[in-house]
Structures are given as C-alpha cells and as structure tokens.
C-alpha cells in the first residue's frame, strides 16, 4: 500500500515530457502575470520596479552559472547598470537607455581593469554580455511604456496618452505568454520533429506551429479590443513576437548548454529559474518596440 502511494507521488511530481511540472508552473506563472499586468495598467512605476527586480534576479542567475565555469563577472557595476538602464529608459527614452548601457559597459571595464585578479579579459566580455542580454534588452519594454513611437521622433520628447503605452506592453506580454503556453501544450501533445536538437531537444516544429496559432488568436483580439488597430496589425505583431521569443528561448538554451546547466536556478517552482521564463520576453521587447515604431511611421 505504502509502495503504491510512493510510486503515485513520484509520478505526480515528475515533469511532463515537455520538461515542466504543469500544475506548479500554472500555480506560479498565472499569479505572476496578474501582478505584472496589474502594476502595469494601474501604476506604471510599479512595472518599472518589477523590470529592475527581474533584471537583477536574471543577472544573479547568469553570474552564478558563469562562476561555475570559472568566469567571475564584476557584479557591482553590472547591478548599477541593472538599475540605471530601466530608469534611464523611463525618464530619458532611447537616448538615455543607450547612454546608460555605454556608461555601464565602461564601468565594467574600469572596475575589472583595476582589479588585480586573473581572468580580466573573460570577465569583462562576460560582464558586457550580461549587461546587453538582460537589462538592456528588457528595458525596451520600458521604452514602449514611455514612448512607443520613438522611431518616429528620436530627438523629440513625446509621451503617449495615459494608458496607451501600458496597453502596448500588456499586448506584448500576453503574446509572449500565449506563444510559450500554446507552444508548450502542442509540443507536449504532438511534438515529433525537433527544431534544434543539439540546442533544445524538446522544442519541436509542432510546438512552434502551436505558438504561432495561439499568438495569432491573441494578437487579433488584442489589436482590435486593446489597441484599437486593424486586425492585420495583430497578425504581424504576433508572428514577430513568436519569432523573437523562440529565438530568445533557443539563445538561452544554447548558453545553458555551453555552461552545462539544466536551469539557471530553481527559484520558480515548475519553471526553473527566472531567466528560463524571461528568455522569450527579453527578445520580444525590442521586437515589439520596432513593430510599434514602424506602425507609427506608416
């Protein structure tokens, strides 16, 4: 009797063939999405704080994984960049974000050059890589919140009416989540043809098709009811987000494979590390910024 119960518990705890403990993933992911969207729509500065916190945790996870391979990144100047880039994007736009990135990279170079420890070269390159990968790319979501048409008026400060930027960021997040969720479900049920077996064996072309279909549905609905745009804009945005999100997912899988880790950490039950969930959003944010900007140009 006790043996059967133990076996059942082990089977219940096992992740699905797509690599996740689905009940735990839903129990963690859904409240997180509600909190982020709530802060975004009702108090945008709260979203800025969430971006900073997410960037800090992501940088911590990557730095920890790099340290296991003997590469120690200068965490102090990187964390200053984690704070500076989203704040600069929120208050000074694209120019402020770029200035913060350059300043942070120079701080990493100076900090590590003055340190007498060995391995300065790999440490500097890894530090700049981490700065660009996490806080810089995710700060594009803050740019969308502040001035989504920055491409149309780079030198002119223009803010959207209250709520417009928040709705655009919400749409981007919903599309990224829809892509991930539908891709996971379809891939778990029907996945037979791996997209990149040497990088991510569990990611299949069937799952990618599921991501596209799910995102297209959400994209059309969000375009019409949230953004007030034609349905075709939702189709374009959805496909772009799926492509960018998939690229981000594969990029993180490649980094993890090179570092020899399965997950960046285990702080999110059913999800692994925060970077394991941020990977697609990090790449989706600059893509959405580009698509929204092109919409304003045409």
TORVEXNU-666137 format. One record per residue: x, y, z of N, C-alpha, C, O in turn. Coordinates in steps of 0.1 Angstrom, whole numbers, plus 5000, padded with zeros to 4 digits. Example, Ala and Ser with C-alpha at 12.3 -4.5 7.8 and 13.67 -1.06 7.14 Angstrom:
PT  npx  npy  npz capx capy capz  cpx  cpy  cpz  opx  opy  opz
PT 5132 4943 5078 5123 4955 5078 5132 4967 5078 5142 4967 5085
PT 5128 4978 5071 5137 4989 5071 5129 5000 5079 5134 5011 5080
This chain:
PT  npx  npy  npz capx capy capz  cpx  cpy  cpz  opx  opy  opz
PT 5008 4988 5000 5000 5000 5000 5009 5013 5000 5007 5022 4992
PT 5018 5013 5009 5027 5025 5010 5036 5026 4998 5039 5037 4994
PT 5039 5015 4992 5048 5015 4980 5040 5021 4968 5046 5029 4961
PT 5028 5017 4967 5019 5023 4956 5018 5038 4958 5018 5045 4948
PT 5015 5042 4970 5013 5056 4973 5026 5064 4969 5026 5075 4963
PT 5038 5058 4973 5050 5065 4970 5052 5066 4955 5057 5076 4950
PT 5049 5055 4948 5051 5055 4933 5042 5065 4927 5046 5072 4918
PT 5029 5066 4932 5020 5076 4926 5025 5090 4929 5025 5099 4920
PT 5031 5093 4941 5036 5106 4944 5048 5109 4935 5049 5121 4930
PT 5056 5099 4932 5068 5102 4923 5063 5105 4909 5069 5114 4903
PT 5053 5098 4904 5048 5100 4891 5041 5114 4890 5043 5121 4880
PT 5034 5118 4901 5028 5131 4901 5038 5142 4901 5036 5153 4895
PT 5050 5140 4908 5060 5150 4908 5068 5151 4896 5075 5161 4894
PT 5067 5141 4887 5076 5141 4875 5071 5152 4866 5059 5154 4864
PT 5080 5159 4859 5075 5168 4849 5070 5161 4837 5072 5149 4835
PT 5062 5169 4829 5057 5163 4817 5068 5161 4807 5080 5165 4810
PT 5065 5155 4796 5075 5151 4786 5081 5164 4780 5091 5163 4773
PT 5074 5175 4781 5079 5188 4776 5089 5195 4787 5094 5205 4784
PT 5090 5188 4798 5100 5193 4808 5095 5201 4819 5104 5208 4826
PT 5082 5202 4822 5077 5210 4832 5068 5203 4841 5061 5193 4837
PT 5067 5207 4854 5057 5203 4863 5045 5212 4861 5045 5223 4866
PT 5035 5208 4853 5025 5217 4848 5017 5224 4859 5015 5236 4859
PT 5012 5217 4869 5004 5223 4880 5012 5234 4887 5007 5245 4890
PT 5025 5231 4890 5033 5241 4897 5036 5253 4888 5036 5264 4892
PT 5038 5250 4875 5041 5261 4865 5029 5270 4864 5031 5283 4864
PT 5017 5265 4864 5005 5273 4863 5003 5281 4876 4999 5293 4876
PT 5005 5274 4888 5003 5280 4901 5012 5292 4903 5009 5301 4911
PT 5024 5291 4897 5034 5302 4898 5032 5313 4887 5032 5325 4890
PT 5031 5308 4875 5030 5317 4863 5018 5326 4863 5019 5338 4860
PT 5006 5321 4866 4994 5329 4865 4994 5340 4875 4991 5352 4871
PT 4997 5338 4888 4997 5349 4897 5008 5360 4893 5005 5372 4894
PT 5019 5355 4888 5029 5365 4884 5024 5374 4872 5027 5386 4872
PT 5018 5367 4863 5012 5375 4851 5002 5385 4856 5002 5397 4852
PT 4993 5381 4865 4983 5390 4871 4989 5402 4878 4985 5414 4876
PT 5000 5399 4886 5006 5410 4893 5013 5420 4884 5012 5432 4886
PT 5020 5415 4874 5027 5423 4864 5017 5432 4856 5019 5444 4855
PT 5007 5426 4851 4997 5433 4843 4990 5443 4852 4986 5454 4848
PT 4987 5440 4865 4980 5449 4874 4989 5461 4876 4984 5472 4876
PT 5001 5459 4879 5010 5470 4882 5012 5479 4869 5012 5491 4870
PT 5013 5472 4858 5014 5479 4845 5003 5488 4842 5004 5500 4838
PT 4991 5483 4844 4979 5491 4840 4974 5501 4850 4968 5511 4846
PT 4977 5499 4863 4972 5507 4873 4982 5517 4879 4979 5527 4885
PT 4995 5513 4879 5005 5521 4884 5018 5518 4877 5026 5510 4882
PT 5021 5524 4866 5032 5521 4857 5046 5521 4865 5054 5513 4861
PT 5048 5531 4874 5061 5530 4881 5063 5516 4888 5075 5512 4890
PT 5053 5509 4892 5054 5496 4898 5060 5486 4887 5068 5478 4891
PT 5056 5488 4875 5061 5480 4864 5076 5482 4863 5084 5473 4860
PT 5080 5495 4864 5095 5498 4863 5102 5491 4874 5113 5486 4872
PT 5097 5491 4886 5103 5484 4897 5104 5469 4895 5114 5462 4898
PT 5093 5463 4888 5094 5449 4885 5104 5446 4875 5111 5435 4876
PT 5106 5455 4865 5116 5453 4855 5130 5453 4861 5139 5444 4858
PT 5132 5462 4870 5145 5463 4877 5148 5450 4886 5159 5444 4885
PT 5138 5446 4893 5139 5434 4901 5141 5421 4892 5150 5413 4896
PT 5134 5420 4882 5136 5408 4873 5150 5408 4867 5156 5398 4865
PT 5154 5420 4863 5168 5421 4857 5178 5417 4867 5188 5410 4864
PT 5177 5422 4880 5186 5419 4890 5187 5403 4893 5198 5398 4894
PT 5175 5397 4893 5175 5383 4895 5181 5375 4883 5188 5365 4885
PT 5178 5380 4871 5183 5373 4859 5198 5374 4859 5205 5365 4856
PT 5203 5386 4862 5218 5388 4862 5224 5379 4873 5235 5373 4871
PT 5218 5378 4884 5223 5370 4895 5224 5355 4890 5234 5348 4893
PT 5213 5350 4884 5213 5337 4879 5224 5334 4869 5231 5324 4870
PT 5226 5343 4859 5236 5341 4849 5250 5342 4855 5259 5334 4852
PT 5252 5352 4864 5265 5353 4871 5269 5340 4878 5280 5336 4879
PT 5259 5335 4885 5261 5322 4893 5265 5311 4884 5273 5303 4887
PT 5258 5310 4872 5261 5299 4863 5275 5301 4857 5282 5291 4855
PT 5279 5314 4853 5292 5316 4848 5303 5313 4858 5314 5308 4854
PT 5300 5316 4871 5310 5313 4881 5313 5298 4882 5325 5294 4885
PT 5303 5290 4879 5306 5275 4879 5316 5271 4869 5322 5261 4870
PT 5317 5279 4858 5327 5277 4848 5339 5285 4849 5348 5286 4840
PT 5341 5291 4861 5353 5298 4864 5354 5312 4859 5365 5318 4859
PT 5343 5318 4854 5342 5332 4849 5335 5340 4860 5323 5339 4862
PT 5342 5349 4866 5336 5358 4876 5333 5372 4870 5343 5379 4867
PT 5321 5375 4869 5317 5388 4864 5317 5399 4875 5314 5396 4886
PT 5321 5411 4871 5321 5422 4882 5306 5426 4885 5300 5435 4878
PT 5301 5420 4895 5287 5421 4898 5283 5435 4902 5272 5440 4899
PT 5291 5443 4909 5288 5456 4914 5284 5466 4903 5274 5472 4903
PT 5293 5468 4893 5290 5477 4883 5278 5472 4874 5271 5480 4868
PT 5277 5459 4873 5266 5454 4865 5252 5457 4872 5243 5460 4865
PT 5252 5455 4885 5239 5458 4892 5236 5473 4891 5224 5477 4891
PT 5246 5482 4891 5244 5496 4889 5237 5498 4875 5228 5506 4874
PT 5242 5491 4865 5236 5491 4852 5222 5486 4852 5213 5491 4844
PT 5219 5475 4860 5206 5470 4861 5196 5480 4866 5185 5481 4861
PT 5200 5489 4875 5192 5500 4880 5191 5511 4870 5181 5517 4867
PT 5203 5515 4864 5204 5527 4856 5196 5526 4843 5190 5535 4838
PT 5197 5514 4836 5191 5513 4823 5176 5514 4822 5171 5522 4814
PT 5168 5507 4830 5154 5509 4830 5150 5523 4834 5140 5528 4829
PT 5156 5528 4844 5153 5542 4849 5156 5552 4838 5148 5561 4836
PT 5167 5550 4831 5171 5560 4821 5161 5558 4809 5157 5568 4803
PT 5156 5546 4806 5147 5544 4795 5133 5551 4799 5127 5556 4790
PT 5129 5550 4812 5117 5555 4816 5116 5570 4816 5107 5576 4812
PT 5128 5576 4820 5128 5591 4822 5134 5598 4810 5132 5610 4808
PT 5143 5592 4803 5150 5598 4792 5149 5592 4778 5155 5597 4768
PT 5141 5581 4777 5139 5575 4764 5151 5567 4759 5160 5563 4766
PT 5151 5565 4746 5161 5556 4739 5175 5562 4741 5184 5554 4743
PT 5176 5575 4740 5189 5581 4742 5195 5578 4756 5207 5575 4757
PT 5186 5580 4766 5191 5577 4779 5194 5563 4781 5204 5560 4788
PT 5187 5553 4775 5190 5539 4776 5204 5536 4770 5212 5529 4776
PT 5206 5541 4758 5219 5539 4752 5230 5545 4760 5241 5538 4761
PT 5229 5557 4765 5239 5563 4774 5242 5554 4786 5253 5553 4790
PT 5231 5549 4792 5233 5541 4804 5240 5528 4801 5248 5523 4809
PT 5237 5522 4789 5244 5510 4785 5259 5512 4783 5267 5505 4789
PT 5262 5523 4776 5277 5526 4774 5284 5529 4787 5295 5524 4789
PT 5277 5537 4795 5283 5540 4808 5286 5528 4817 5296 5526 4823
PT 5276 5519 4817 5277 5506 4825 5288 5497 4819 5296 5491 4827
PT 5289 5497 4806 5300 5489 4800 5313 5494 4803 5323 5487 4806
PT 5315 5507 4803 5327 5514 4807 5330 5511 4822 5342 5510 4825
PT 5320 5512 4830 5322 5509 4844 5327 5495 4846 5336 5493 4855
PT 5322 5485 4839 5326 5471 4840 5341 5470 4836 5349 5464 4843
PT 5344 5477 4825 5358 5477 4820 5368 5483 4830 5378 5477 4833
PT 5364 5495 4836 5373 5501 4846 5374 5493 4858 5385 5492 4864
PT 5363 5488 4863 5362 5481 4876 5371 5468 4875 5379 5465 4884
PT 5370 5461 4864 5378 5449 4862 5393 5452 4859 5401 5444 4863
PT 5395 5463 4852 5409 5466 4849 5417 5470 4862 5429 5466 4863
PT 5410 5476 4871 5417 5480 4884 5418 5468 4893 5426 5469 4903
PT 5411 5457 4890 5412 5445 4899 5424 5437 4895 5427 5435 4883
PT 5432 5433 4905 5444 5426 4902 5442 5411 4900 5452 5404 4896
PT 5430 5406 4902 5428 5392 4900 5429 5388 4885 5428 5396 4876
PT 5432 5375 4883 5434 5370 4870 5421 5369 4862 5410 5369 4869
PT 5422 5367 4849 5409 5365 4841 5402 5377 4838 5389 5377 4837
PT 5409 5388 4837 5402 5401 4834 5395 5401 4821 5383 5406 4820
PT 5401 5395 4811 5395 5395 4797 5382 5388 4797 5372 5395 4793
PT 5381 5375 4800 5368 5368 4800 5358 5375 4809 5346 5375 4806
PT 5363 5380 4820 5353 5387 4830 5347 5399 4824 5335 5401 4825
PT 5355 5407 4817 5349 5419 4810 5340 5416 4799 5329 5421 4798
PT 5344 5406 4791 5335 5402 4780 5322 5397 4785 5311 5400 4780
PT 5323 5388 4795 5311 5382 4801 5302 5393 4808 5290 5392 4807
PT 5308 5403 4814 5301 5413 4821 5293 5422 4811 5281 5425 4813
PT 5299 5425 4800 5292 5433 4790 5281 5425 4783 5271 5430 4780
PT 5284 5412 4781 5274 5403 4775 5261 5403 4784 5250 5404 4779
PT 5264 5401 4797 5252 5401 4806 5245 5414 4806 5232 5414 4807
PT 5252 5425 4806 5245 5438 4805 5236 5440 4793 5225 5445 4795
PT 5241 5435 4782 5233 5437 4770 5221 5427 4770 5210 5430 4766
PT 5224 5415 4774 5214 5404 4773 5202 5407 4782 5191 5405 4777
PT 5204 5411 4794 5193 5412 4803 5188 5426 4805 5177 5430 4800
PT 5195 5435 4812 5189 5448 4815 5187 5457 4803 5177 5465 4802
PT 5196 5456 4793 5194 5465 4781 5182 5460 4773 5174 5469 4769
PT 5181 5448 4769 5170 5443 4761 5157 5444 4768 5147 5448 4761
PT 5156 5441 4780 5143 5441 4787 5139 5455 4789 5127 5458 4791
PT 5148 5465 4789 5144 5479 4791 5136 5484 4779 5131 5495 4780
PT 5136 5477 4768 5128 5481 4756 5113 5481 4760 5105 5488 4754
PT 5110 5472 4769 5096 5472 4774 5092 5485 4781 5081 5490 4780
PT 5102 5491 4788 5100 5504 4794 5099 5515 4784 5091 5525 4786
PT 5107 5514 4773 5106 5524 4762 5092 5523 4756 5086 5534 4753
PT 5086 5512 4754 5073 5510 4749 5063 5517 4758 5053 5524 4754
PT 5065 5515 4771 5056 5521 4781 5057 5536 4781 5046 5543 4782
PT 5068 5542 4778 5070 5556 4779 5067 5563 4765 5059 5572 4765
PT 5074 5559 4755 5072 5565 4742 5074 5555 4731 5084 5553 4725
PT 5063 5547 4728 5064 5536 4718 5067 5540 4704 5071 5532 4696
PT 5065 5553 4701 5068 5557 4687 5082 5564 4686 5084 5573 4678
PT 5091 5560 4695 5104 5567 4695 5111 5567 4681 5119 5576 4678
PT 5109 5556 4673 5115 5556 4660 5110 5568 4651 5118 5572 4643
PT 5098 5572 4653 5092 5583 4645 5097 5597 4650 5097 5606 4642
PT 5102 5598 4662 5106 5611 4667 5117 5609 4677 5115 5610 4689
PT 5129 5605 4672 5140 5602 4681 5145 5613 4689 5148 5611 4701
PT 5145 5625 4684 5150 5637 4691 5140 5645 4698 5143 5654 4705
PT 5127 5641 4696 5116 5649 4702 5110 5641 4713 5106 5629 4712
PT 5109 5647 4725 5102 5640 4737 5087 5640 4734 5081 5650 4733
PT 5082 5628 4733 5068 5626 4731 5063 5614 4740 5068 5603 4739
PT 5053 5617 4748 5047 5607 4757 5034 5603 4752 5026 5612 4747
PT 5030 5591 4752 5017 5587 4748 5006 5591 4759 5010 5593 4770
PT 4994 5592 4755 4983 5594 4765 4984 5584 4775 4988 5572 4773
PT 4979 5587 4787 4980 5578 4798 4973 5565 4794 4962 5565 4790
PT 4980 5553 4796 4974 5540 4794 4978 5535 4780 4977 5522 4779
PT 4981 5543 4770 4984 5538 4757 4996 5529 4757 4996 5518 4752
PT 5007 5534 4763 5019 5526 4764 5017 5513 4772 5023 5502 4769
PT 5010 5514 4783 5007 5503 4792 5000 5492 4784 5002 5480 4786
PT 4990 5496 4776 4983 5486 4768 4992 5479 4757 4990 5467 4755
PT 5001 5487 4752 5010 5481 4742 5020 5471 4749 5023 5460 4743
PT 5025 5474 4761 5033 5465 4768 5025 5453 4772 5030 5441 4771
PT 5013 5455 4777 5004 5443 4780 5002 5434 4769 5002 5422 4770
PT 5000 5440 4757 4998 5431 4745 5010 5423 4742 5009 5411 4739
PT 5022 5430 4743 5034 5422 4741 5036 5411 4751 5040 5400 4747
PT 5033 5413 4763 5034 5403 4773 5024 5391 4771 5028 5380 4772
PT 5012 5395 4768 5002 5385 4765 5006 5376 4753 5004 5364 4753
PT 5011 5382 4743 5016 5375 4731 5027 5365 4735 5028 5354 4730
PT 5037 5370 4743 5048 5362 4747 5043 5350 4755 5048 5339 4753
PT 5034 5352 4764 5029 5342 4773 5020 5332 4764 5021 5320 4766
PT 5012 5337 4755 5004 5329 4746 5013 5320 4738 5011 5308 4736
PT 5024 5326 4732 5033 5318 4724 5039 5307 4732 5040 5295 4727
PT 5044 5310 4744 5050 5300 4753 5040 5289 4757 5043 5277 4756
PT 5028 5293 4761 5018 5284 4765 5013 5274 4754 5013 5262 4756
PT 5009 5280 4743 5004 5272 4732 5015 5263 4726 5013 5252 4723
PT 5027 5268 4726 5038 5261 4721 5041 5249 4730 5044 5238 4725
PT 5040 5251 4743 5043 5240 4753 5032 5229 4751 5035 5218 4751
PT 5019 5234 4751 5008 5224 4750 5009 5215 4738 5008 5203 4738
PT 5010 5222 4726 5010 5215 4714 5023 5206 4713 5022 5195 4708
PT 5034 5212 4717 5046 5204 4717 5046 5192 4726 5051 5181 4722
PT 5040 5193 4737 5039 5182 4747 5030 5171 4741 5032 5159 4743
PT 5019 5175 4734 5010 5165 4728 5014 5159 4715 5012 5147 4712
PT 5019 5168 4706 5021 5164 4692 5036 5165 4688 5039 5160 4677
PT 5045 5170 4696 5058 5173 4691 5066 5160 4687 5068 5151 4696
PT 5070 5160 4675 5078 5148 4670 5091 5153 4662 5100 5145 4661
PT 5091 5165 4657 5102 5170 4649 5109 5181 4656 5104 5192 4656
PT 5121 5178 4662 5128 5189 4669 5133 5200 4660 5137 5198 4648
PT 5132 5212 4665 5137 5224 4657 5152 5225 4657 5158 5227 4647
PT 5158 5223 4669 5172 5224 4671 5177 5214 4681 5179 5217 4692
PT 5178 5201 4676 5180 5190 4686 5193 5191 4694 5194 5186 4705
PT 5203 5198 4688 5216 5200 4695 5215 5211 4706 5224 5211 4715
PT 5205 5219 4705 5204 5231 4714 5193 5228 4724 5195 5229 4736
PT 5181 5225 4719 5169 5223 4727 5161 5211 4722 5152 5214 4714
PT 5164 5199 4726 5158 5187 4720 5142 5187 4722 5136 5181 4714
PT 5137 5194 4732 5123 5193 4734 5115 5203 4727 5103 5203 4727
PT 5122 5213 4720 5114 5223 4712 5112 5217 4698 5122 5214 4691
PT 5099 5216 4694 5096 5210 4682 5089 5220 4672 5085 5230 4676
PT 5089 5216 4659 5083 5224 4649 5067 5224 4652 5061 5234 4649
PT 5062 5213 4657 5048 5213 4660 5045 5223 4671 5035 5230 4671
PT 5054 5223 4681 5052 5233 4692 5053 5247 4686 5045 5256 4691
PT 5062 5250 4677 5063 5263 4671 5050 5267 4664 5046 5278 4664
PT 5045 5257 4656 5032 5260 4650 5021 5263 4660 5013 5272 4657
PT 5021 5256 4671 5011 5259 4681 5013 5273 4687 5004 5280 4690
PT 5026 5277 4688 5029 5291 4693 5023 5301 4683 5017 5311 4687
PT 5025 5299 4670 5021 5308 4660 5005 5309 4660 5000 5320 4660
PT 4998 5298 4661 4984 5298 4660 4978 5305 4673 4970 5314 4672
PT 4984 5301 4685 4979 5308 4697 4981 5323 4697 4973 5330 4702
PT 4993 5327 4693 4997 5341 4693 4988 5349 4683 4984 5360 4685
PT 4985 5342 4671 4977 5349 4661 4963 5352 4667 4957 5363 4665
PT 4957 5343 4674 4944 5345 4680 4945 5356 4690 4936 5365 4690
PT 4954 5356 4699 4955 5366 4709 4959 5380 4703 4954 5390 4707
PT 4967 5379 4692 4972 5391 4686 4960 5399 4679 4959 5411 4680
PT 4951 5391 4672 4940 5398 4666 4930 5404 4676 4926 5415 4675
PT 4928 5396 4687 4918 5401 4697 4924 5413 4704 4917 5423 4706
PT 4937 5413 4707 4943 5424 4714 4944 5436 4705 4942 5448 4710
PT 4947 5434 4692 4948 5445 4683 4935 5453 4682 4935 5465 4681
PT 4924 5445 4681 4911 5452 4680 4906 5458 4693 4901 5469 4693
PT 4906 5450 4704 4900 5454 4716 4908 5462 4726 4903 5469 4734
PT 4922 5460 4725 4930 5467 4734 4937 5479 4727 4938 5490 4733
PT 4942 5477 4715 4950 5487 4708 4941 5496 4699 4946 5507 4695
PT 4930 5491 4695 4922 5499 4685 4928 5499 4672 4926 5509 4664
PT 4936 5489 4668 4942 5488 4655 4935 5478 4646 4928 5470 4651
PT 4938 5478 4633 4932 5468 4624 4937 5454 4628 4948 5452 4634
PT 4929 5444 4624 4933 5430 4628 4946 5426 4622 4953 5418 4628
PT 4950 5431 4610 4962 5427 4604 4974 5431 4612 4985 5425 4611
PT 4973 5442 4620 4984 5446 4628 4987 5436 4639 4998 5433 4642
PT 4976 5430 4644 4978 5419 4654 4984 5407 4648 4992 5400 4655
PT 4982 5404 4635 4988 5393 4629 5003 5395 4628 5011 5386 4630
PT 5007 5407 4623 5021 5410 4621 5028 5410 4635 5039 5404 4636
PT 5022 5416 4645 5029 5417 4658 5030 5403 4664 5040 5400 4670
PT 5020 5394 4662 5020 5381 4668 5031 5373 4662 5039 5366 4669
PT 5033 5373 4648 5043 5365 4642 5057 5370 4646 5066 5362 4648
PT 5058 5383 4647 5071 5389 4651 5075 5385 4665 5086 5381 4668
PT 5065 5385 4674 5068 5381 4688 5071 5367 4689 5080 5363 4697
PT 5064 5358 4682 5067 5344 4682 5082 5341 4677 5089 5333 4684
PT 5085 5347 4666 5099 5345 4661 5109 5350 4671 5119 5343 4674
PT 5107 5362 4676 5117 5368 4686 5117 5359 4699 5128 5357 4704
PT 5106 5355 4704 5105 5347 4716 5112 5334 4714 5119 5329 4723
PT 5110 5328 4703 5116 5315 4700 5131 5316 4699 5139 5308 4704
PT 5135 5327 4693 5150 5330 4692 5156 5332 4706 5167 5327 4709
PT 5149 5339 4714 5153 5341 4728 5154 5328 4736 5164 5326 4744
PT 5144 5320 4734 5144 5307 4741 5156 5298 4737 5162 5292 4745
PT 5158 5298 4723 5169 5290 4718 5183 5295 4723 5192 5288 4725
PT 5184 5309 4723 5196 5315 4727 5199 5312 4741 5211 5309 4745
PT 5189 5312 4750 5192 5308 4764 5195 5294 4765 5204 5290 4774
PT 5189 5285 4758 5192 5271 4758 5206 5268 4754 5213 5260 4759
PT 5211 5276 4744 5224 5274 4739 5234 5279 4750 5244 5272 4752
PT 5231 5290 4757 5240 5294 4768 5240 5284 4779 5251 5281 4784
PT 5229 5279 4783 5228 5269 4793 5236 5256 4789 5243 5250 4797
PT 5235 5252 4777 5242 5240 4772 5257 5243 4773 5265 5234 4777
PT 5262 5255 4769 5276 5258 4770 5281 5258 4784 5292 5255 4787
PT 5272 5263 4793 5276 5264 4807 5274 5251 4815 5278 5249 4826
PT 5267 5241 4808 5265 5228 4815 5255 5228 4826 5256 5221 4835
PT 5244 5237 4825 5233 5237 4835 5220 5234 4828 5218 5237 4816
PT 5211 5228 4836 5198 5225 4830 5188 5237 4831 5182 5240 4822
PT 5188 5243 4843 5181 5255 4846 5190 5265 4852 5200 5262 4859
PT 5187 5278 4850 5195 5289 4855 5195 5289 4871 5205 5292 4877
PT 5183 5285 4876 5182 5283 4891 5169 5275 4893 5163 5270 4884
PT 5164 5275 4905 5152 5268 4908 5142 5276 4917 5135 5271 4925
PT 5143 5289 4915 5135 5298 4924 5120 5299 4920 5112 5303 4929
PT 5117 5294 4908 5103 5294 4904 5098 5279 4902 5102 5273 4892
PT 5090 5274 4912 5086 5260 4910 5079 5258 4897 5070 5265 4893
PT 5083 5247 4890 5077 5244 4877 5082 5251 4866 5079 5248 4854
PT 5090 5261 4868 5096 5270 4857 5111 5269 4857 5117 5272 4846
PT 5117 5265 4868 5132 5267 4868 5136 5280 4874 5130 5285 4883
PT 5145 5287 4867 5150 5300 4871 5141 5311 4864 5134 5308 4855
PT 5143 5323 4869 5136 5334 4863 5140 5336 4848 5132 5339 4840
PT 5153 5334 4845 5157 5336 4831 5151 5325 4822 5150 5328 4810
PT 5147 5314 4827 5140 5304 4819 5127 5308 4815 5121 5302 4806
PT 5121 5318 4821 5108 5324 4817 5110 5337 4811 5102 5342 4803
PT 5121 5344 4814 5123 5358 4808 5129 5357 4794 5129 5367 4787
PT 5135 5345 4791 5143 5344 4778 5135 5349 4766 5140 5357 4758
PT 5122 5345 4765 5115 5349 4753 5110 5364 4754 5110 5371 4744
PT 5107 5369 4766 5102 5383 4768 5114 5392 4765 5112 5403 4759
PT 5126 5388 4769 5138 5397 4767 5140 5400 4752 5143 5411 4748
PT 5138 5390 4743 5139 5392 4729 5127 5398 4723 5127 5405 4713
PT 5115 5395 4729 5103 5401 4724 5101 5416 4725 5095 5422 4717
PT 5107 5421 4736 5106 5435 4739 5112 5444 4728 5104 5453 4723
PT 5124 5442 4724 5129 5451 4713 5122 5449 4700 5120 5458 4692
PT 5117 5436 4697 5110 5434 4685 5096 5441 4685 5093 5447 4675
PT 5089 5441 4697 5077 5449 4698 5079 5464 4696 5071 5470 4690
PT 5090 5468 4702 5093 5483 4701 5095 5486 4686 5091 5497 4682
PT 5102 5478 4679 5104 5480 4665 5091 5480 4657 5088 5489 4649
PT 5082 5470 4659 5070 5469 4652 5061 5481 4655 5054 5486 4646
PT 5060 5485 4668 5052 5496 4672 5057 5509 4665 5049 5517 4661
PT 5070 5510 4665 5076 5522 4658 5073 5522 4643 5070 5533 4638
PT 5074 5511 4637 5071 5510 4622 5056 5513 4620 5053 5519 4609
PT 5048 5510 4629 5033 5513 4627 5031 5528 4627 5023 5533 4619
PT 5039 5535 4635 5037 5550 4635 5043 5556 4623 5038 5567 4619
PT 5053 5550 4617 5060 5556 4605 5050 5554 4593 5051 5562 4584
PT 5042 5544 4593 5034 5541 4581 5019 5543 4585 5011 5541 4576
